[in-house]
Amino acid sequence: MDLLTFDNPVFAVYAVAAALGVLKVMGQGWVTVWRMTTSGGGYASPEDARPGLLNRAPRAGQLDPVDEVERSRRMHRNDLENIPGFWVAGLLFVLTGPPLWLAWLTCGGFVLARAGHAWAYAAARGHETRATFYTAGSLVVIYMAVHVLVAALA
């Protein structure tokens, strides 16, 4: 059986988790844009305060930080720091031919950890809560990378 086809249930599990990661990364960018648009501020670059189709009457303060925009930006940055590692390690992990239960545990665990992290960030939970979810997801990716190394060096 070819490992990188949807005939391989391990690849299918990974593909679903990877696609959810893509939607999270891309969706968080749109959330940031929506928050900037609805708040009328929190723009990132000086040129964003120039007149344009969506900003017909720029006003002072548009470049000042807006908490809800900055929170969304931090969430997006965190996704960009963590989800790509899963994409790479997860795809290589699939190539090792792991059992399906292990693919569910790792890929599902990563998705749940990232969902928990997003919830904790959006709900302004304490650092310890975010860190718990981050740690769970990080350990999954580290495990996958070590699994790949062991398989490749065997």
NORVENKA-V557838 format. One record per backbone hydrogen bond with DSSP energy under -1.0 kcal/mol. CO is the residue of the C=O (numbers start at 1). NH is the residue of the N-H. Records with the same first field share a line. If there is no record, write none. Layout:
CO: NH ; NH
This chain:
5: 8
8: 12
9: 13
10: 14
11: 15
12: 16
13: 17
14: 18
15: 19
16: 20
17: 21
18: 22
19: 23
20: 24
21: 25
22: 26
23: 27
24: 28
25: 29
26: 30
27: 31
28: 32
29: 33
30: 34
31: 35
32: 36
33: 37
34: 38
35: 39
36: 40
45: 48
46: 49
47: 50
55: 52
59: 62
61: 64
62: 43
66: 70
67: 71
68: 72
69: 73
70: 74
71: 75
72: 76
73: 77
74: 78
75: 79
76: 80
77: 81
78: 82
79: 83
82: 86
83: 87
84: 88
85: 89
86: 90
87: 91
88: 92
89: 93
90: 94
91: 95
93: 96
94: 97
99: 103
100: 104
101: 105
102: 106
103: 107
104: 108
105: 109
106: 110
107: 111
108: 112
109: 113
110: 114
111: 115
112: 116
113: 117
114: 118
115: 119
116: 120
117: 121
118: 122
119: 123
120: 125
121: 124
126: 130
127: 131
128: 132
129: 133
130: 134
131: 135
132: 136
133: 137
134: 138
135: 139
136: 140
137: 141
138: 142
139: 143
140: 144
141: 145
142: 146
143: 147
144: 148
145: 149
146: 150
147: 151
148: 152
149: 153
